Amino acid sequence: MTPSRVRSKAGRRLATAAAALVGVGGALTPPGAAGAQESAAAATTAAPSPPRGDTACTYRRCALGIAPAWSGLNVVRGADGARVAGLGFFWARGLAPVFAGADSASHYASRAVRVRRGGALLTDAGLLLLGYAAARQIGNGRLRRGDRNAAVGGAAALAASVPLQFAADGLLSRAVWWYNARFGR
């Protein structure tokens, strides 16, 4: 079954909305900065995927899993749970090296990163606006109308980020499932 057949109508709409959000965030990034950051981060944090024909690579040794962390979700490998990558709440780094060689897994992993970046953009903006409003309230002794609007906007951005964060978690879970499907039981 291809990944396009697995996607639901709601999932496609969510992915489209997230892609639009990521596109807005990409417009704020200097040209070439995002790709350089992603490739440098991926090179330092993600171990490459074991070769497909590697007979020593068993489910127990090479299968991926997801482990919660304070800053997001970690992708771990094998029974020992060695961290090979992460999908952060505040900014997601590329997962391509981990899922290389598994087409459907790579597809879902790249979608997870795109959706997480949209959620992270909203999370970060919401936290900044709420921090700004709190600092202004402390400095002025009261919450002025503009500061109140910033606080409401920050809370709305945080609330809007929650479904995107959960959608990215689901996409990462799907990527791990497709990756682990290569190991027979």
GULUMKE-402831 format. One record per residue: residue in one letter; x, y, z of N, C-alpha, C, CB in turn; residue number from 1; chain. Coordinates in steps of 0.001 Angstrom, whole numbers. Each point is the difference from the previous one (the first is absolute). Glycine has a CB too. Example, Ala and Ser with C-alpha at 12.3 -4.5 7.8 and 13.67 -1.06 7.14 Angstrom:
# residues 2
 code      nx      ny      nz     cax     cay     caz      cx      cy      cz     cbx     cby     cbz pos unit
    A   13190   -5690    7800    -890    1190       0     900    1200       0   -1892   -1173    1246   1    A
    S    1542    2223   -1966     820    1190      60    -770    1090     730    1184    -628   -2145   2    A
***
This chain:
# residues 185
 code      nx      ny      nz     cax     cay     caz      cx      cy      cz     cbx     cby     cbz pos unit
    M     845   -1168       0    -845    1168       0     898    1241       0   -1864   -1249    1223   1    A
    T    1585    2195   -2073     823    1197     -96    -403    1005    1067     288    -380   -2463   2    A
    P     627    1282    2841    -311     984    1034   -1190     879    -374    2401     -11     642   3    A
    S   -2592     301   -1944   -1103     868    -387   -1345    -670     250    1471    1062   -1716   4    A
    R   -1536   -2384    1685   -1243    -692     280    -287     -74    1489     324   -1312   -2072   5    A
    V     704    1400    2879    -160    -101    1443    -528    1305     580    1854   -1679      79   6    A
    R   -1540    2802    -701    -384    1308     528   -1508     188      -2    2165     919    -805   7    A
    S   -2683    -322    1847   -1416     318      84    -230    1398    -559    -279   -1502    2019   8    A
    K    -991    1812   -2267    -349    1327    -506     382    1083    1013   -1889   -1009   -1332   9    A
    A    1618     758    2602     363     966    1047    1517     147      84   -2088    -586    1287  10    A
    G    2808    -507   -1441    1461      54      30     562     827   -1140      13   -2223    1087  11    A
    R    -621    2096   -2283     461     805   -1137    -260    1479     245    -431   -1929   -1544  12    A
    R    -741    2246    2111    -303    1405     291     963     560    1045   -2416    -413    -558  13    A
    L    2703    -358    1590     926     431    1041    1399     185    -565   -1376   -1194    1712  14    A
    A    1789     264   -2577    1321     113    -608      84    1229    -896     245   -2489      95  15    A
    T   -1340    2798    -818     -21    1186    -858     104    1269     841   -1388   -1238   -1696  16    A
    A     632    1286    2797      59    1171     884    1381     143     612   -2438    -246     497  17    A
    A    3014    -858     -85    1336      43     601    1046     425   -1020    -679   -1792    1608  18    A
    A     533    1312   -2856     952     396   -1039     -76    1497    -256    -189   -2270   -1044  19    A
    A   -1020    2814    1107    -147    1446    -185     684     746    1144   -2181    -353   -1227  20    A
    L    2022    -151    2454     651     635    1142    1516     -84    -107   -1982    -560    1406  21    A
    V    2478    -580   -1829    1447    -168    -141     511     908   -1096    -148   -2376     793  22    A
    G    -640    2559   -1844     389     908   -1079     152    1421     514   -1179   -1461   -1645  23    A
    V     275    1883    2538     103    1329     597    1256      87     846   -2501     235       3  24    A
    G    2777   -1279     779    1199      -9     832    1257       2    -838   -1259   -1202    1755  25    A
    G    1222     506   -2910    1158     -42    -877     305    1350    -606    -518   -2356    -483  26    A
    A    -517    3194     318     224    1329    -564     777     879     969   -2109    -218   -1325  27    A
    L    2055    -116    2617     702     788    1005    1450    -433     190   -2176     343    1122  28    A
    T    2535   -1489   -1698    1343    -536     145     885     506   -1132    -912   -2045    1153  29    A
    P    2135    2492    -878     881     453   -1064     250   -1115   -1009    1074    1612    1590  30    A
    P    -923   -1274   -2877     206   -1012   -1019    1200    -884     331   -1011    1539   -1691  31    A
    G     803   -2848    1569    1078    -956     222     227    -352    1464    1032     889   -2035  32    A
    A   -1596    -129    2966     259    -255    1415    -692   -1260     477     246    2439     363  33    A
    A   -1490   -2660    -787    -756   -1163     477     643   -1299    -465   -2095    1367     -21  34    A
    G    2472   -1455   -1241     602   -1222    -518    1331    -300     654   -1153     400   -2146  35    A
    A    1947     628    2374    1302    -192     630    -160    -453    1441     981    1741   -1502  36    A
    Q   -1943   -1115    2227    -245    -401    1384    -464   -1444      59    -575    2362     597  37    A
    E    -380   -2709   -1478    -567   -1340      29    1052   -1052    -313   -2206     944    -671  38    A
    S    3013    -714    -357     983   -1020    -362    1095    -111    1056    -478     428   -2420  39    A
    A     878     685    3015    1018     -56    1048    -549    -702    1235    1036    2119    -874  40    A
    A   -2276   -1801    1239    -607    -628    1164    -223   -1482    -249   -1098    2165     603  41    A
    A     638   -2513   -1791    -249   -1404    -312    1298    -791      22   -1979     655   -1387  42    A
    A    3050     -60     933    1281    -699     -35     525    -274    1401     494    1081   -2187  43    A
    T    -821    -200    3136     529    -186    1347    -912    -818     901    1161    2148    -273  44    A
    T   -2477   -2152       6    -902    -672     924    -545   -1314    -515    -583    2207     841  45    A
    A     542   -2435   -2132    -665   -1183    -520    1004   -1002    -539   -1992    1386    -546  46    A
    A    1874   -2599    1030     824   -1075    -532    -653    -515   -1268     841    -628    2308  47    A
    P     -62     285   -3319    -601    -467   -1235    -735   -1318     203    1796    1164   -1276  48    A
    S   -2740   -1372     394    -784   -1220      28     875   -1185    -365   -2072    1284    -584  49    A
    P    1898   -2423    1261     784   -1168    -369    -358    -458   -1413     134    -680    2421  50    A
    P     801      96   -3133    -289    -447   -1358   -1131   -1022      -4    2386     426    -643  51    A
    R   -3182    -382    -431   -1172    -854    -100     371   -1486     -17   -1158    1839   -1228  52    A
    G    2259   -2192     593     378   -1402    -108     851    -495    1162    -114     275   -2438  53    A
    D     317     528    3465     841    -372    1133    -677   -1107     798     963    2333     103  54    A
    T    -418   -3546    -162    -615   -1133     692     239      67    1504     301   -1382   -2057  55    A
    A     704    2110    2500     270     137    1429    -954     994     648    2399    -556    -420  56    A
    C   -3138    1274    -396    -910    1011     520   -1354    -645     282    1207    1830   -1279  57    A
    T   -1404   -2210    2513   -1241    -639     418    -955    1037     573    1231   -2142     460  58    A
    Y   -2461    1731    -255    -995     892     599     493     473    1368   -1870   -1188   -1237  59    A
    R    2378     284    2028     466     335    1346    1136    1020     -28    -681   -2280     752  60    A
    R    1526    2221   -1748    1171     871     -70    -260    1303    -754    1395   -2039      99  61    A
    C   -2227    2009   -1142     -99    1148    -906   -1371     663     -87    1763   -1088   -1258  62    A
    A   -2810     491    1810   -1326     606     -99     -24    1329     739   -1055   -2276    -177  63    A
    L     224    3179    -315    -127    1325     597   -1169      40     968     996    1026   -2051  64    A
    G    -914    -100    2972   -1078     262     938     -62    1486     294     252   -2291    1003  65    A
    I   -1261    2688    -262    -177    1407     369      24      93    1515   -1360     494   -2096  66    A
    A    2148     431    2616      95     213    1450    -242    1478     299    1638   -1936     250  67    A
    P   -2476    2233     736    -254    1400     337    1231     648     628   -2425    -538     323  68    A
    A    2585    1821    -592    1061     813     601    -619    1339     380    1844   -1151   -1365  69    A
    W   -1195    1907    2215    -555    1283     438    -210     947   -1173    1127    -298    2204  70    A
    S    -338     165   -3259     -80     941   -1124    -689    -573   -1226    2062    1024     845  71    A
    G   -2658   -2197    -743    -682    -591   -1143      15   -1504      76     617    1960   -1369  72    A
    L    -395   -2586     221      79   -1454     -73    1352    -406    -552   -2489    -168    -317  73    A
    N    3089    -835     920    1254    -552    -504    -303   -1249    -809    1287     931    1969  74    A
    V    -552   -1112   -3057     -39   -1243    -754    1165    -822     519   -1079    1061   -2092  75    A
    V     778   -2264    2574    1019    -860     592     111   -1282    -813    -442     965    2295  76    A
    R    1619   -1595   -2233     241   -1214    -777     347   -1156     922     778    1377   -1947  77    A
    G   -1351   -2529    1635     356   -1243     662    -536    -135    1407    1996       0   -1374  78    A
    A   -1727   -1159    1944    -465    -310    1352     634     903    1045    -340   -2350    -713  79    A
    D    1563    2834     444     667     873     970    -533    1427     -44    2029   -1419    -208  80    A
    G   -2782    1784    -834    -619    1323     -73     962    1138    -250   -1690    -871    1495  81    A
    A    2712     642   -2308     956    1063    -317    -677    1070    -855    1917   -1647     122  82    A
    R   -1790    2909     297    -621    1111    -732     703     193   -1333    -656    1115    2164  83    A
    V    -133   -1066   -3255     575     231   -1317    -502    1292    -632     193   -2456    -276  84    A
    A   -1300    3009     786    -538    1257    -519   -1061     500     970     468    -681   -2409  85    A
    G    -971    1862    2125   -1052     564     837    -924     899    -796    1526    -126    1949  86    A
    L   -2762     242   -1478    -995     893    -597    -391     982    1095    -873   -1778   -1661  87    A
    G    1547    2923    1691    -166     968    1084   -1280     804     -85    2433     128     104  88    A
    F   -2932     314    1061   -1191     834      61     278    1415    -512    -807   -1361    1939  89    A
    F    2000    1870   -1690     294    1390    -306     619     173   -1380     300     397    2426  90    A
    W     364   -1401   -2937     485     -19   -1377     380   -1429    -349     833    2396     155  91    A
    A   -1276   -2850   -1310     260   -1382    -416    1162     -32    -987   -2430    -603     352  92    A
    R    3319    -325    -113    1130    -214    -913    -341   -1141    -938    1658     837    1720  93    A
    G    -936    -914   -2830    -265   -1027    -994     205   -1413     523     666    1632   -1711  94    A
    L   -1482   -2548    1211      79   -1400     392     423    -890   -1164   -1761     427    1712  95    A
    A    2091     158   -2848     267    -762   -1225    1075   -1072     156    -671    2009   -1247  96    A
    P    1808   -1755    1893    1020   -1052      86    -473   -1246     750    1707    1790     -76  97    A
    V   -2570   -1621    1042    -470   -1136     785    -901    -909    -829     157    1394    2072  98    A
    F   -1002    -792   -2909    -986    -754    -759     426    -255   -1444   -1739     982    1460  99    A
    A    3002    -733   -1786     494    -208   -1361    -163   -1467    -385    1648    1902     262 100    A
    G   -2066   -2119   -1491    -155   -1366    -492   -1373    -588     228    2377    -284     409 101    A
    A   -3231     963     308   -1372    -464     223    -933    1084    -529     657   -1389    2061 102    A
    D   -1173    1192   -3281    -746    1047    -697   -1186     554     787     697   -1084   -2092 103    A
    S   -1591     220    2531   -1178     472     727     391     640    1323   -1364   -1792   -1078 104    A
    A    2343    1202    1745     464     561    1273     597    1388    -215     444   -2322     875 105    A
    S     346    2487   -1929     578    1316    -306   -1086    1020    -294    2045   -1116    -899 106    A
    H   -3077     684     179   -1116     888    -331    -674     513    1276    -355   -1247   -2167 107    A
    Y       2     330    3067    -671     403    1234     919     792     913   -1441   -2010    -181 108    A
    A    2716    1685     196     952     741     836     136    1438    -484    1241   -2128     482 109    A
    S   -1151    2324   -1799     125    1372    -512   -1286     781     243    1625    -791   -1751 110    A
    R   -2779     138    1653   -1270     677     319     -53     358    1481   -1158   -1253   -1856 111    A
    A    1657     364    2719      10     276    1433     834    1238     307    -296   -2446     468 112    A
    V    1442    2571   -1121     866    1162     217    -699    1269    -485    2057   -1450    -243 113    A
    R   -2684    1407    -936    -695    1186    -530   -1131     431     924     577    -714   -2331 114    A
    V   -1394    -228    2772   -1123     340     874     511     497    1351   -1439   -1717   -1157 115    A
    R    2478    1069    1696     555     427    1290     557    1415    -103     545   -2390     572 116    A
    R      87    2718   -1696     531    1362    -149   -1113    1036      -8    1933    -922   -1274 117    A
    G   -3059     586     661   -1155     909      59    -495     158    1424    -642    -669   -2316 118    A
    G     532    -443    3038    -411      56    1403    1009     732     857   -1217   -2127    -317 119    A
    A    2490    1908      35    1059     665     766     -23    1507    -230    1399   -2075    -149 120    A
    L   -1678    2482   -1084     -90    1426    -306   -1103     642     839     837    -420   -2350 121    A
    L   -1996    -243    2413   -1097     528     810     318     -50    1494   -1597    -726   -1777 122    A
    T    2214    -354    2230     370    -121    1408     968    1105     401    -346   -2478    -125 123    A
    D    1384    2653    -682    1006    1021     307    -595    1402     -24    1754   -1488    -964 124    A
    A   -2587    1773     -58    -633    1325     -79    -921     224    1196     127     -76   -2516 125    A
    G    -873    -946    2889    -901     125    1148     744     265    1291   -1575   -1514   -1143 126    A
    L    2669     792    1352     786     209    1212     635    1389      29     445   -2456      86 127    A
    L      39    2910   -1240     586    1343     -57   -1037    1080     295    1664    -835   -1667 128    A
    L   -2854     701    1087   -1046     995     247    -456     -15    1459    -740    -235   -2379 129    A
    L     584    -935    2941    -382     -83    1416    1097     565     904   -1397   -2025    -516 130    A
    G    2659    1748     203    1116     557     762      56    1512     -91    1250   -2099    -392 131    A
    Y   -1479    2601    -822     -28    1453    -210   -1100     637     852     879    -305   -2354 132    A
    A   -2087    -276    2299   -1123     562     759     275     -57    1503   -1580    -698   -1833 133    A
    A    2164    -400    2298     307    -117    1427    1045    1035     428    -544   -2454    -106 134    A
    A    1575    2636    -713    1035     983     327    -571    1414      20    1725   -1500   -1024 135    A
    R   -2592    1802      70    -629    1329     -39    -908     201    1206     104     -18   -2510 136    A
    Q    -812   -1009    2911    -895     104    1155     803     236    1269   -1664   -1507   -1128 137    A
    I    2777     811    1257     857     180    1178     605    1401      -9     518   -2477      47 138    A
    G     -65    2919   -1209     629    1316    -101    -970    1157     210    1622   -1016   -1548 139    A
    N   -2850     887    1064    -978    1079      93    -874     -97    1246       1     100   -2472 140    A
    G      -8   -1230    3103    -869    -176    1159   -1426    -356    -370    1426    1599    1194 141    A
    R   -1734   -1574   -2469   -1335    -388    -463     106    -470   -1449   -1124    1659    1580 142    A
    L      86   -2323   -2032     -20    -543   -1358    -773     955    -896     140   -2381     865 143    A
    R     557    3078   -1729    -640     932    -921    -658    -765   -1136    1678    1778     584 144    A
    R   -2497   -1072   -1365    -775    -643   -1059     897    -703   -1020   -1770    1731     316 145    A
    G    2810   -1075    -790     904    -614    -975     707   -1215     572     319    2227   -1047 146    A
    D      39   -2153    2307     650   -1132     658    -984   -1156     165    1550    1578    1206 147    A
    R   -2786   -1241    -910   -1042   -1020     126    -209    -694   -1349   -1122    1324    1851 148    A
    N    1133    -548   -2926    -144    -584   -1335    1163    -934    -327   -1258    2040    -729 149    A
    A    2457   -1642    1150    1161    -871    -217    -154   -1294     782    1458    2010    -373 150    A
    A   -1962   -1923    1601    -201   -1202     817   -1055    -911    -627     638    1295    2061 151    A
    V   -1724    -721   -2548   -1049    -802    -640     540    -641   -1276   -1786    1515     958 152    A
    G    2549    -755   -1736     607    -556   -1214     973   -1123     315    -257    2215   -1092 153    A
    G    1028   -2048    2151     936   -1046     414    -719   -1259     444    1606    1761     677 154    A
    A   -2682   -1590      93    -776   -1165     443    -652    -697   -1187    -422    1117    2208 155    A
    A     -63    -329   -3165    -614    -595   -1194    1027    -767    -828   -1685    1856     -33 156    A
    A    2884   -1295    -103    1054    -690    -753     388   -1303     688     848    2209    -843 157    A
    L    -729   -2187    2162     306   -1239     734   -1107   -1032    -182    1304    1328    1681 158    A
    A   -2565    -880   -1588   -1124    -927    -170     -22    -579   -1416   -1312    1289    1717 159    A
    A    1622    -466   -2710      17    -480   -1386    1158    -955    -257   -1074    2131    -706 160    A
    S    2132   -2034    1492    1157    -871    -216    -218   -1418     500    1426    2001     175 161    A
    V   -2318   -2184     777    -190   -1317     618    -412   -1067   -1023    -642    1158    2124 162    A
    P    -382    -912   -2968    -359   -1050    -968    1136    -308    -983   -2382     724     205 163    A
    L    3155     284    -564    1124    -241    -906    1077    -842     684    -479    2178   -1167 164    A
    Q     732   -1908    2430     995    -783     735    -434   -1470      86     644    2056    1334 165    A
    F   -1919   -2293   -1036    -497   -1377      70       5    -665   -1371   -1417     640    1956 166    A
    A    1088     106   -3003      27    -568   -1350    1421    -417    -373   -1969    1431    -657 167    A
    A    2949    -631    1029    1394    -351    -284     403   -1260     764     535    2428    -397 168    A
    D   -1012   -2565    1628     272   -1213     777    -562   -1224    -719     -41    1338    2141 169    A
    G   -1171   -1211   -2651    -627   -1104    -718     752    -358   -1272   -2182     703     937 170    A
    L    2639     307   -1664     760    -250   -1227    1338    -678     309   -1099    1996   -1067 171    A
    L    1747   -1574    2147    1251    -655     393    -255   -1454     378     914    2203     801 172    A
    S   -1989   -2450    -102    -353   -1362     360    -210    -852   -1248   -1046     840    2119 173    A
    R     403    -274   -3113    -229    -713   -1261    1326    -273    -706   -2266    1084    -217 174    A
    A    3170    -114     244    1319    -189    -621     745   -1148     667      91    2444    -580 175    A
    V    -150   -2497    1898     671   -1082     739    -643   -1344    -347     575    1597    1886 176    A
    W   -1900   -1624   -1984    -688   -1242    -348     456    -504   -1372   -1983     712    1383 177    A
    W    2002     193   -2387     429    -395   -1352    1459    -454       7   -1644    1626   -1002 178    A
    Y    2481    -963    1753    1414    -389      75     133   -1399     591     671    2415     253 179    A
    N   -1406   -2678     820     104   -1295     673    -678   -1126    -764      87    1219    2140 180    A
    A    -893    -907   -3127    -689   -1027    -786    1001    -866    -777   -2002    1521    -196 181    A
    R    3211   -1015     -19    1007    -766    -727     530   -1191     799     616    2093   -1181 182    A
    F    -804   -2077    2488     492   -1088     844   -1093   -1035     184    1571    1567    1185 183    A
    G   -1336   -2759   -1716    -977   -1084     162      15    -519    1415     266    -622   -2392 184    A
    R   -1363     133    2826     -82    -575    1345    -119   -1484     -81   -1053    2056     857 185    A
***
